[in-house]
Amino acid sequence: MTEVALNQPVWLEQVRIGIAWLSRQFALVGGFLMLVLATMTVISITGRALFGTAIEGDYELVEAGLGITVFLFLPEGHRANGHVVVDIFTNNLAPRWVALLETIGEAFFFVVSVVLIWQLTLGGLDAYDYMEQSMILELPLWIVFVPGVLSSVLVALTSLDRVVTFVRGAGK
């Protein structure tokens, strides 16, 4: 669903370009964060093995960091249609039926993304209100929820755009 329809307003195409750019930036930040976590883990394990000391709170940092990176990769993966697709049932269908099934899937993605936004926002607010923090480093846990909410917003916008595009007749 990447083709541009002639009946689409210019601002909508600009929004799509902005979402695509932001999704790529999230993925790049996620990749950088993953490299930092891997480097920290190697340093911590090496320090533990050779010198009997490790980076304090390395488990907490890896746990929170990997949770954040999963959400940072999600918008770009969704935008690029990088999800696993089992097409054994759709191989013999007409393209219009395949597009309809993909749109139904996008509608489900939209609903799930909205539920994630809602629940992650509530969880983050609770973590903030109750001043929840990690055990060793005492890092505030609400910060971990922010990338999840923002990433879910990008996924929801992408899904909504694809559903609206199909309904307006500009789909495949």
C-alpha contacts under 8 A as a table, 3 or more apart, distances in Angstrom:
res1	aa1	res2	aa2	distance
1	M	162	R	7.04
1	M	171	G	6.39
1	M	172	K	6.60
4	V	8	Q	7.41
4	V	13	E	7.88
5	A	8	Q	5.63
5	A	170	A	5.76
7	N	170	A	7.99
8	Q	12	L	6.80
8	Q	13	E	7.37
9	P	12	L	5.45
9	P	13	E	6.88
10	V	13	E	5.28
10	V	14	Q	6.39
11	W	14	Q	4.94
11	W	15	V	6.18
12	L	15	V	5.03
12	L	16	R	6.26
13	E	16	R	4.99
13	E	17	I	6.22
14	Q	17	I	5.05
14	Q	18	G	6.15
15	V	18	G	4.97
15	V	19	I	6.12
16	R	19	I	5.10
16	R	20	A	6.12
16	R	158	T	7.90
17	I	20	A	5.09
17	I	21	W	6.10
18	G	21	W	5.08
18	G	22	L	6.05
19	I	22	L	5.10
19	I	23	S	5.96
19	I	154	L	6.73
19	I	157	L	7.96
19	I	158	T	7.51
20	A	23	S	5.09
20	A	24	R	6.25
20	A	76	E	7.42
20	A	79	R	7.17
21	W	24	R	5.22
21	W	25	Q	6.28
22	L	25	Q	5.01
22	L	26	F	6.17
23	S	26	F	5.13
23	S	27	A	6.32
23	S	73	F	7.98
23	S	75	P	5.31
23	S	76	E	4.85
23	S	79	R	7.68
23	S	154	L	7.14
24	R	27	A	5.06
24	R	28	L	6.18
24	R	76	E	5.80
25	Q	28	L	5.01
25	Q	29	V	6.16
26	F	29	V	5.15
26	F	30	G	6.08
26	F	72	L	5.10
26	F	73	F	6.64
26	F	75	P	7.71
26	F	76	E	7.64
26	F	151	S	7.93
27	A	30	G	4.89
27	A	31	G	6.10
27	A	72	L	5.48
27	A	73	F	4.73
27	A	74	L	7.87
27	A	75	P	7.80
27	A	76	E	6.31
28	L	31	G	5.03
28	L	32	F	6.18
29	V	32	F	5.07
29	V	33	L	6.02
29	V	72	L	7.34
30	G	33	L	5.05
30	G	34	M	6.09
30	G	68	I	7.53
30	G	69	T	4.64
30	G	70	V	7.63
30	G	72	L	5.31
30	G	73	F	6.23
31	G	34	M	5.05
31	G	35	L	6.30
31	G	69	T	7.37
32	F	35	L	5.09
32	F	36	V	6.27
33	L	36	V	5.03
33	L	37	L	6.16
33	L	65	G	7.08
33	L	69	T	6.96
34	M	37	L	5.04
34	M	38	A	6.12
34	M	65	G	7.44
34	M	66	L	7.11
34	M	69	T	6.82
35	L	38	A	5.09
35	L	39	T	6.11
36	V	39	T	5.14
36	V	40	M	6.05
37	L	40	M	5.04
37	L	41	T	6.05
37	L	61	L	7.70
37	L	62	V	6.09
37	L	65	G	7.10
38	A	41	T	5.06
38	A	42	V	6.26
39	T	42	V	5.18
39	T	43	I	6.19
40	M	43	I	5.11
40	M	44	S	5.98
40	M	55	I	7.81
40	M	58	D	7.51
41	T	44	S	5.02
41	T	45	I	6.04
41	T	58	D	7.06
41	T	62	V	7.88
42	V	45	I	5.22
42	V	46	T	5.95
43	I	46	T	5.13
43	I	47	G	5.94
43	I	54	A	7.81
43	I	55	I	7.74
44	S	47	G	5.08
44	S	48	R	6.05
44	S	53	T	7.72
44	S	54	A	4.61
44	S	55	I	5.11
44	S	58	D	7.22
45	I	48	R	5.02
45	I	49	A	6.09
45	I	54	A	6.62
46	T	49	A	5.13
46	T	50	L	5.91
46	T	51	F	7.83
46	T	54	A	7.89
47	G	50	L	5.32
47	G	51	F	5.17
47	G	52	G	6.31
47	G	53	T	5.42
47	G	54	A	5.23
47	G	55	I	7.78
48	R	51	F	5.71
48	R	52	G	4.47
48	R	53	T	4.57
48	R	54	A	4.80
49	A	52	G	5.91
49	A	53	T	7.80
54	A	58	D	7.81
55	I	58	D	5.56
56	E	136	I	7.65
56	E	137	L	7.68
57	G	60	E	5.23
57	G	61	L	6.27
57	G	136	I	5.75
57	G	137	L	5.87
58	D	61	L	5.10
58	D	62	V	6.08
59	Y	62	V	5.19
59	Y	63	E	6.00
60	E	63	E	5.13
60	E	64	A	6.14
60	E	134	S	7.00
60	E	136	I	7.68
60	E	137	L	7.78
61	L	64	A	5.32
61	L	65	G	5.70
62	V	65	G	4.98
62	V	66	L	5.84
63	E	66	L	5.51
63	E	67	G	6.34
64	A	67	G	5.18
64	A	68	I	6.25
64	A	144	V	6.51
65	G	68	I	5.08
65	G	69	T	6.15
66	L	69	T	4.99
66	L	70	V	6.18
67	G	70	V	5.40
67	G	71	F	6.78
67	G	144	V	7.68
68	I	71	F	5.39
68	I	72	L	6.22
68	I	144	V	6.36
68	I	145	F	7.98
68	I	147	P	6.22
68	I	148	G	6.79
69	T	72	L	4.80
69	T	73	F	6.14
70	V	73	F	5.44
70	V	74	L	6.41
71	F	74	L	5.14
71	F	75	P	7.62
71	F	147	P	6.56
71	F	148	G	5.27
71	F	151	S	5.89
71	F	152	S	7.65
72	L	75	P	6.83
72	L	147	P	6.67
72	L	148	G	7.38
72	L	151	S	6.08
73	F	76	E	5.82
73	F	77	G	6.16
74	L	77	G	5.12
74	L	78	H	6.04
74	L	151	S	6.78
74	L	152	S	7.96
74	L	155	V	7.36
75	P	78	H	5.17
75	P	79	R	5.95
75	P	151	S	5.90
75	P	152	S	7.33
75	P	154	L	5.86
75	P	155	V	5.09
76	E	79	R	4.96
76	E	80	A	5.95
77	G	80	A	5.31
77	G	81	N	6.16
77	G	82	G	4.81
77	G	83	H	6.77
78	H	81	N	5.02
78	H	82	G	5.86
78	H	83	H	6.60
78	H	155	V	6.71
78	H	158	T	7.96
79	R	82	G	7.55
79	R	155	V	7.50
79	R	158	T	6.57
86	V	89	F	7.58
87	D	90	T	5.08
87	D	91	N	5.91
88	I	91	N	5.72
89	F	92	N	7.32
89	F	93	L	7.98
90	T	93	L	5.18
90	T	98	V	6.41
93	L	97	W	6.21
93	L	98	V	6.44
94	A	97	W	5.43
94	A	98	V	6.50
95	P	98	V	5.03
95	P	99	A	6.11
95	P	172	K	7.21
96	R	99	A	5.04
96	R	100	L	6.19
96	R	172	K	6.65
97	W	100	L	4.92
97	W	101	L	6.21
98	V	101	L	5.13
98	V	102	E	6.12
99	A	102	E	5.01
99	A	103	T	6.09
99	A	166	F	7.93
99	A	171	G	7.16
99	A	172	K	5.97
100	L	103	T	5.04
100	L	104	I	6.26
100	L	166	F	7.90
101	L	104	I	5.05
101	L	105	G	6.25
102	E	105	G	4.97
102	E	106	E	6.18
103	T	106	E	4.84
103	T	107	A	6.16
103	T	162	R	6.96
103	T	163	V	5.56
103	T	166	F	6.89
104	I	107	A	5.00
104	I	108	F	6.38
104	I	163	V	7.86
105	G	108	F	5.07
105	G	109	F	6.19
106	E	109	F	4.82
106	E	110	F	6.09
106	E	159	S	5.11
106	E	160	L	7.40
106	E	162	R	6.92
106	E	163	V	6.38
107	A	110	F	4.99
107	A	111	V	6.31
107	A	159	S	6.60
107	A	160	L	7.14
107	A	163	V	6.40
108	F	111	V	5.10
108	F	112	V	6.11
109	F	112	V	5.14
109	F	113	S	5.95
109	F	155	V	7.75
109	F	156	A	7.07
109	F	159	S	6.33
110	F	113	S	5.07
110	F	114	V	6.16
110	F	155	V	7.30
110	F	156	A	4.80
110	F	157	L	7.71
110	F	159	S	5.31
110	F	160	L	6.17
111	V	114	V	5.16
111	V	115	V	6.27
111	V	156	A	7.76
112	V	115	V	5.08
112	V	116	L	6.12
113	S	116	L	4.95
113	S	117	I	6.10
113	S	152	S	5.31
113	S	153	V	6.99
113	S	155	V	6.52
113	S	156	A	5.28
114	V	117	I	5.02
114	V	118	W	6.17
114	V	152	S	7.33
114	V	153	V	7.52
114	V	156	A	6.53
115	V	118	W	5.07
115	V	119	Q	6.05
116	L	119	Q	5.20
116	L	120	L	5.70
116	L	149	V	7.25
116	L	152	S	6.58
117	I	120	L	5.36
117	I	121	T	5.91
117	I	148	G	7.70
117	I	149	V	5.10
117	I	150	L	7.95
117	I	152	S	5.89
117	I	153	V	6.73
118	W	121	T	5.28
118	W	122	L	6.30
119	Q	122	L	5.07
119	Q	123	G	6.03
120	L	123	G	4.93
120	L	124	G	5.90
120	L	145	F	6.09
120	L	148	G	6.94
120	L	149	V	6.06
121	T	124	G	5.11
121	T	125	L	6.06
121	T	145	F	7.19
121	T	146	V	7.91
121	T	149	V	6.53
122	L	125	L	5.13
122	L	126	D	6.11
123	G	126	D	5.10
123	G	127	A	6.11
123	G	142	W	7.80
123	G	145	F	7.43
124	G	127	A	5.02
124	G	128	Y	6.11
124	G	141	L	7.68
124	G	142	W	4.66
124	G	143	I	7.48
124	G	144	V	7.88
124	G	145	F	5.31
124	G	146	V	7.36
125	L	128	Y	4.97
125	L	129	D	5.97
125	L	142	W	6.93
126	D	129	D	5.01
126	D	130	Y	5.97
126	D	142	W	7.94
127	A	130	Y	5.37
127	A	131	M	5.76
127	A	132	E	5.03
127	A	133	Q	7.98
127	A	140	P	7.87
127	A	141	L	6.17
127	A	142	W	5.09
128	Y	131	M	4.96
128	Y	132	E	6.55
128	Y	140	P	7.55
128	Y	141	L	7.46
128	Y	142	W	5.35
129	D	132	E	7.94
131	M	140	P	6.75
131	M	141	L	7.90
132	E	140	P	5.95
132	E	141	L	5.73
132	E	142	W	7.39
133	Q	138	E	4.96
133	Q	139	L	5.04
133	Q	140	P	4.29
133	Q	141	L	5.05
134	S	137	L	5.96
134	S	138	E	4.55
134	S	139	L	5.17
134	S	140	P	6.60
134	S	141	L	6.56
135	M	138	E	5.58
140	P	143	I	6.31
141	L	144	V	5.67
141	L	145	F	7.50
142	W	145	F	5.46
142	W	146	V	7.17
143	I	146	V	5.58
143	I	147	P	7.93
144	V	147	P	6.56
144	V	148	G	7.39
145	F	148	G	5.26
145	F	149	V	6.34
146	V	149	V	5.25
146	V	150	L	6.25
147	P	150	L	5.10
147	P	151	S	5.86
148	G	151	S	5.21
148	G	152	S	6.01
149	V	152	S	5.13
149	V	153	V	6.23
150	L	153	V	5.08
150	L	154	L	6.50
151	S	154	L	5.14
151	S	155	V	6.34
152	S	155	V	5.03
152	S	156	A	6.02
153	V	156	A	5.03
153	V	157	L	6.13
154	L	157	L	5.12
154	L	158	T	6.18
155	V	158	T	5.13
155	V	159	S	6.13
156	A	159	S	5.12
156	A	160	L	5.97
157	L	160	L	5.08
157	L	161	D	6.04
158	T	161	D	5.17
158	T	162	R	6.32
159	S	162	R	5.16
159	S	163	V	6.23
160	L	163	V	5.16
160	L	164	V	6.07
161	D	164	V	5.20
161	D	165	T	5.96
162	R	165	T	5.05
162	R	166	F	6.23
162	R	171	G	7.89
163	V	166	F	5.21
163	V	167	V	6.20
164	V	167	V	5.05
164	V	168	R	6.02
165	T	168	R	5.24
165	T	169	G	6.43
165	T	170	A	5.30
165	T	171	G	5.70
166	F	169	G	5.18
166	F	170	A	5.55
166	F	171	G	4.23
166	F	172	K	7.50
167	V	170	A	7.50
167	V	171	G	7.59
168	R	171	G	7.71
